[in-house]
């Protein structure tokens, strides 16, 4: 392995190979199975059990911590899957951009540009998109198909596609940035006080000048933006303005598009991929890298921000799982969910986040503290509003203990707080999911 020499800038030196065959074998096992969170965070060597790598590593087994023991798990936060990368093969609308970033089409049928107004019906949020007629190529899908009680139906669309994709990507970024509060109010379950209050304090923390660390405020804002952007690649867009591209509302009561004018399949794919490639992927990488750094630093003053970010990311998994189930029902699929490999990745990501948080917080100890006590407040450096939120949260967590246990023991992964409630456990252990 090559690395830069600390004494000679730019000079690359080769690390000496392990001389002892036992050391080489242990290093190979660590590379193969990864270091566990505890060893990685403490910067110590992790030796996976050579007989059974699913058991705690040798380092953890020999340790004798006096406080709560984190499960020895080999998750890596920056590897967590936060969002889907596109449609499955069965629902792919075109193979023009297979695995690649969306580029401007070159097969235009007309130079005439029309501007359509789109919405997902989250509050009164709308976005204006320029489109042009294009020349279809083999593999381009120009219709929607769905199953009904008597067979199948289709809704045919004219061949329109998004143009000026770079500008549209920038407009989508602006849309996300400007509509966070509207999306939260529209989507977050108003009957769940913990959800409502947590998103409320997250948005207040972003706007508060009392949170002096700008990097922390930006981290929370980025996480909220990721949550909003993830919703843009779930619910279908519909045309809501005067320009309808010659289409009329679908009149089939059994259709998922009933009473609406959907965007064309190619437009839907383009918007989906613009959000994923230009917004969600860079945001997700930045957020996870920053959260891993904050976890390693283990500063008391950053604990509350990391808690908010982890909570929002876990709720993102819950909403995404709910959407996947609704998608399966809409298309009358035989299985409960439409994309099991995707959800397996999501649930692994949720366990990764929970493991990191519990390592950082020594279990759910912060949710058992007396936040009316000035000592806890001084250590965490929370604002008055954040402290008041924590006081209320401690009470709500105590009252909801049995409900949280029921959730974890169930398989209702799409229910609010299925993952989020596990942040509050005193001695967390991973649950069995997909």
Helices and strands as residue ranges (DSSP letters): E 2-4, E 12-14, H 21-33, H 37-42, H 58-62, G 77-79, G 89-91, E 114-119, E 127-133, E 143-148, E 151-156, E 160-162, H 165-178, H 180-187, H 193-207, H 214-232, E 238-239, H 265-275, I 276-280, H 281-297, G 300-302, H 303-330, H 340-361, G 365-368, H 374-380, H 384-399, H 401-409, G 420-424
